[in-house]
Amino acid sequence: MHLHAGHLWFAVPVTFERLSPPLLGDERATLRAFLDFHRATLALKCADLTDDQLRRQASPPSTLSLLGLVRHMTEVERTWFRKVINGEEIGLVHSDSGDYQVAYDASTATREEAFAAWETEVEQARRIELEAESLDVKGYQPRWEEWVSLRLVMHHMIHEYARHNGHADLLREAVDGTVGV
């Protein structure tokens, strides 16, 4: 499966060939590459599926679906980069009450709206990371009542995507048998 640069999912042109992070890159370039690798992995797990397939809940009673994962990662990108690091006072995309679990319910969601929201948040996250003078830039995480560095946020985001991409592996296989994407 091959997706080309600048496809629907990202306004910032990227290739969906999962490029290996640099073997000798500096810390920031390596973190950025690993994060983009995992973002591309989630996009590839969702490629070539209909809205109904993306909404399919493969492990009832769980409401988890591929589209739900995209919606959840929209909230995660928004929270860690815009709210925590950039200090923006904004709500969540999919919940007026601040409930992160709402994003998982993709029963009425479409690929178009879910991916457009994710694309916006990824673009904003990339902008914030690129404009930060260093990985030592700090932001306040109110849930932890702690200040955190951009370095921690980048590591945390890689962890979030890696964990959810494991879920996406199982969900995609249950939808159409595709493995190894």
N, C-alpha and C positions, 0 to 999 in steps of 0.2 A: 504494500500500500504506500503510495507516495502522494503527499500534499505539497503544493508549491508555495513559494514565498508570497506573503501578502494576501493569503486566502482570507475568507470571511472572519476568522477568529481574532486577528490582531491588526490594529491600525498601524502599529509600528512593524514594518516589514521584518519578518523572521522566516526562516526556513523551518518546515516541519520535519526535516530530516533531523533526527536527534543527534546533534553534534556532540562528540565527546568533549568534556571539559579539558582545558589545557593541562598537559602533564607537568609543565613547568611554569604555569601562570602565577601571578601574584594572588594574594588572598581574595581580593575583591573580584577580579576577573574570574577566578575559580568558582566563587560563590554564585556570581551572576550566571555563569554557564551551567552550573548544576541546577539552579532554579529554573532557567529557561528549558533545560532538558526535561525536567519534570512537568513543566507547563505543556510542552509539546507532547509529552506522553499522554496526558489527559485528553488533549485534543485528538490525538490518534486513536485513543480508545473509543471516542465518540464518532469517528469518521464513518461515513457511508451508512448511517442508520437513520431511520425515519423518526419523527417525533414520538410516535407510539413506542418504538423500540427503545428510544432514549428514556422514556418515562417508565418502562417496564420495571416492576419491583420483583427482583429475581429471588429474594429470600424472605417471603412472608413469614411472620407478620411485620418484618422490617419494611419501612417505606423507602428505603435507600434505592436509588436508581442512578444511572449515569448522569441524567439531567439534574438530578438532585445534587450530585457531587459538584457539577459545574456551578450550580447556584450557591452551594456552600463555599466553594473556593472564591467566588465573587465576594462574599462577606468577609472571608479571611484576608484576602488581598486588601480590601477596603479598610478593615479594622487596623491591621498591623502597619500598613504604610501611610494611609491618609489620616486615620484617627490618632494612632500612637506616635509615629515618627513625625508626621507633618503637623500634628496638633489641631486638625480640622474638627470642628464640632458639627458632625453630620451623623445621621442615623444609618441604619442598615438599608440595603437595597430592597430586601424581600420581607421585612418585618417592621411595622410601625412601633411595636412594643419592645424591640431590641432582643427578641428571641431568635437565637441562631438556628434553632431546630426548624423553624418555619421554612427555611431555604430547602430543606430536604424534601418537602412535599412539592413535587413537580407535577402533580396530577393534572393541572390545567396549564402548565408551562409549555412553551414552544422553544425549539432550538434557536429560532431567531432572537427572541427576547432574552433567553438565558445567555447565549453566547455574546450578544451585544453588550449586556451588562458586564460579563466577565472580561471582554475585550477592553471596555472602558477602564475597569479597575486595574487590569494588568498594565495598560498604557500609563495610568497615573502612578502605579507602583514603580515602574521603570523610570519614569521622569523623576520621582522623588529620590530614588536610589542614585541615579546619575548626577543629580544636582547636589547631593550631600557631599560636603567637603571630605569626609572620611567615614570609615565604618564605626568610628567612635561617636558619631552624632547620636544624641540621646533623645528619647521620647518617653512620655509617661504612660504606663499601662495601668489604668484604674482598677481593673479586676485583680491585679497582683499588688496594687498600691506600691509600685516600684518603678524606678526609672530603668529603662533598658536601652541597649545600644542598637544601632542599625545592624551591627555584626550579629547580635543575638536574633534579631528579626529575620535576617537572611537565613541563618541556620534553622530557625523555627519554621520558616516557610518551606524550606527543602524537606524538613521532617513531615510537615503537613501534607505536602504533595506526595511524598513517597508512600506514606501510610494510606492515603486515599487512592493512590494509583494501584495499590494492592487490592483494594476493594473494587476498583474499576476493572482489574484483570478478571476477577470472578464474575462481575456483572456482565461484562462483554461476552465472556464464554457462555453464560447462561442465556443471553439474548440470541446469539447466532452461531455459537461454537468457535468463534475466532479466538485464538490464543497466540501469544508471542508477539503481539503488536507493541 
